[in-house]
Amino acid sequence: MIRVLLADDHAAIRAGLRMLLATAGDIEVIGEAGDGAVAVANARALRPDVVLMDVRMPGTDGVSATRQIVEEGLAEVLVLTTFDLDEYVFGALRAGAAGFLLKTAEATALVDAVRHVAAGDGVVAPEVTRRLIAKLAEPHDGNGAGGRGGPVRSLPADLTPRERDVLAGLGCGLSNAELAAELVISEATAKTHVSRVLAKLGVTSRVQAAIAARDAGLA
């Protein structure tokens, strides 16, 4: 079972998400939170596989809560929000969220996203993917907000040639299965390579690795 924690300041939305996810069969909602601080506390206590995180909540917002959860290695975070403003999209992804989905997504898309994030794959709503790619291609602004056009990000010297290939694949948004097919290796081996690449880069999510790959000109 995939263990999920719901974080949203609207009880009705949490109730709806709980009912929706309960129909999946392989997903169990193990807790809820009405604000970011409680989400972090509950993630520490319950250790879910995935936190479904709203962005705009009272007190500690979803981006700050995501950063804490990811930095502590408590769970993967899938941001689920009504707002697709760039500041929320890029803030959440740079904070370490494994995915960003809008609340207008179909029920099947949400369930699939939870499964993908739990499996270690990144998910970004189709509505914001084009803007995300465009943003990554912009010149650096001095705060790490851009992608190409500024100073090229240097990669760790101990990245092996195969790990550079894996990083390039992450920059193109490939899943573990797609990496395995592209590099002619097993999916388990691809997953191991991804974990090593994340560790060497000092990042906690595939999306952050993809940003690093584009910053370095690999994708």
C-alpha positions in Angstrom: 0.0 0.0 0.0 1.1 3.6 -0.7 0.7 5.6 2.5 -0.4 9.2 1.9 -0.7 12.2 4.1 -3.1 15.0 3.0 -2.2 18.6 3.7 -4.9 21.2 2.8 -6.5 23.9 4.9 -10.0 23.0 3.6 -11.5 20.0 5.4 -14.0 19.4 2.5 -11.1 19.1 0.0 -9.3 16.7 2.3 -12.5 14.6 2.6 -12.9 14.5 -1.1 -9.3 13.5 -1.7 -9.6 10.8 0.9 -12.7 9.3 -0.8 -11.1 9.5 -4.2 -7.8 7.9 -3.2 -9.7 5.2 -1.3 -11.1 3.9 -4.6 -7.6 3.2 -5.9 -7.1 0.0 -3.9 -3.4 0.4 -3.4 -3.4 3.8 -1.7 -4.1 4.4 2.0 -4.6 7.9 3.5 -2.9 7.7 6.9 -3.3 11.2 8.1 -4.4 14.8 7.4 -3.1 18.3 8.2 -4.7 21.7 7.9 -1.5 23.8 7.7 2.2 23.4 6.8 3.5 23.1 10.3 1.1 20.3 11.1 2.0 18.6 7.8 5.7 18.5 8.8 4.8 17.3 12.3 2.6 14.5 11.0 5.1 13.5 8.3 7.7 13.1 11.1 5.3 11.0 13.2 3.6 8.9 10.4 6.4 8.6 7.8 4.1 8.5 4.8 5.3 7.6 1.3 3.7 10.7 -0.3 2.5 14.0 1.1 -0.2 15.6 -1.0 0.5 19.3 -0.3 -1.5 22.4 -0.9 0.6 25.6 -1.5 -1.5 28.3 0.1 -2.2 27.5 3.8 -2.2 29.6 6.9 1.0 29.8 9.0 3.7 27.7 7.3 2.9 27.6 3.6 3.2 24.5 1.4 6.5 25.5 -0.1 8.2 25.9 3.2 6.6 22.7 4.5 7.8 20.9 1.4 11.3 22.1 1.9 11.4 20.8 5.5 9.8 17.4 4.7 12.2 16.8 1.8 15.3 18.0 3.6 14.5 15.6 6.5 13.8 12.8 4.1 10.4 12.2 5.6 8.4 11.6 2.3 8.0 12.5 -1.3 5.9 15.5 -1.9 3.3 16.0 -4.6 2.0 19.5 -4.6 -1.7 19.7 -5.5 -3.0 23.2 -5.8 -5.6 25.5 -7.5 -2.9 27.9 -8.4 -0.4 27.4 -11.3 1.4 30.8 -10.8 5.0 30.5 -11.7 6.1 31.5 -8.2 4.3 28.5 -6.7 5.4 26.1 -9.5 9.1 26.9 -9.3 9.1 27.5 -5.6 7.7 24.1 -4.9 9.9 22.3 -7.4 13.1 24.0 -6.2 12.0 23.2 -2.6 12.2 19.5 -3.6 8.6 18.6 -4.5 8.6 15.5 -6.7 5.6 16.7 -8.6 3.2 19.6 -9.2 -0.4 18.9 -10.1 -3.5 21.1 -10.3 -6.7 20.4 -8.5 -8.5 20.4 -11.8 -6.7 17.2 -12.8 -8.9 14.2 -13.5 -9.2 11.6 -10.7 -7.3 9.0 -12.7 -4.4 11.5 -13.3 -4.2 12.2 -9.6 -4.1 8.6 -8.6 -1.5 7.9 -11.3 0.6 10.9 -10.1 0.6 9.5 -6.5 1.8 6.1 -7.8 4.5 7.7 -9.9 5.8 9.9 -7.1 5.8 7.0 -4.7 7.8 5.0 -7.2 10.4 7.8 -7.4 9.3 9.4 -10.6 8.6 13.1 -11.1 5.2 14.4 -12.3 4.4 17.9 -13.6 1.0 19.0 -14.7 0.8 19.3 -18.5 -0.6 22.8 -18.2 2.7 24.0 -16.6 5.3 21.8 -18.3 5.9 24.1 -21.2 6.4 27.1 -18.9 8.7 25.1 -16.7 10.9 24.1 -19.7 10.9 27.7 -21.0 11.9 28.9 -17.5 14.8 26.5 -17.3 16.0 27.8 -20.7 16.2 31.4 -19.5 19.5 33.1 -18.6 20.4 33.0 -14.9 19.2 35.9 -12.9 21.8 35.5 -10.1 19.4 33.7 -7.9 19.4 30.3 -9.6 16.0 31.0 -11.2 17.1 30.6 -14.8 18.7 27.8 -16.8 21.0 28.3 -19.7 22.5 31.5 -21.0 24.4 32.3 -17.8 27.4 30.6 -16.2 27.2 26.8 -16.7 26.7 24.9 -13.5 29.7 22.6 -12.8 28.9 19.0 -12.0 30.5 16.9 -9.3 33.8 15.6 -10.5 33.0 12.1 -9.3 30.1 11.6 -11.6 30.8 8.6 -13.8 30.1 8.6 -17.5 27.0 6.4 -16.9 25.8 8.7 -14.2 26.2 11.7 -16.5 24.0 9.8 -19.0 21.4 9.2 -16.3 21.5 12.8 -15.3 21.0 13.8 -19.0 18.0 11.5 -19.1 16.6 13.1 -15.9 17.0 16.5 -17.6 14.7 15.2 -20.4 12.1 14.0 -17.9 12.7 10.3 -18.3 11.2 7.8 -15.8 13.2 4.9 -14.4 11.6 2.6 -17.0 12.5 5.0 -19.8 16.1 5.4 -18.5 16.4 1.6 -18.4 15.3 1.3 -22.0 17.4 4.2 -23.2 20.6 2.9 -21.5 19.9 -0.8 -22.0 20.0 -1.6 -18.3 17.5 -3.0 -15.8 15.0 -0.7 -14.1 16.5 -1.6 -10.7 19.9 -0.6 -12.0 18.5 2.7 -13.3 16.9 3.4 -9.9 20.3 2.8 -8.2 22.0 5.2 -10.6 19.4 7.8 -10.0 19.8 7.5 -6.3 23.6 7.9 -6.6 23.2 10.9 -8.9 20.9 12.7 -6.5 23.3 12.0 -3.6 26.3 13.3 -5.6 24.4 16.4 -6.7 23.3 17.0 -3.1 19.6 17.2 -4.2 16.6 15.3 -3.0 14.3 15.1 -6.0 14.4 14.1 -9.7 13.1 17.5 -10.6 16.0 19.2 -8.9 18.3 16.9 -10.7 16.6 17.8 -14.0 17.2 21.5 -13.2 20.9 20.7 -12.5 21.1 18.8 -15.8 19.7 21.8 -17.7 21.9 24.2 -15.8 24.9 22.1 -16.9 23.8 22.0 -20.5 23.2 18.2 -20.5 19.6 18.5 -21.6 
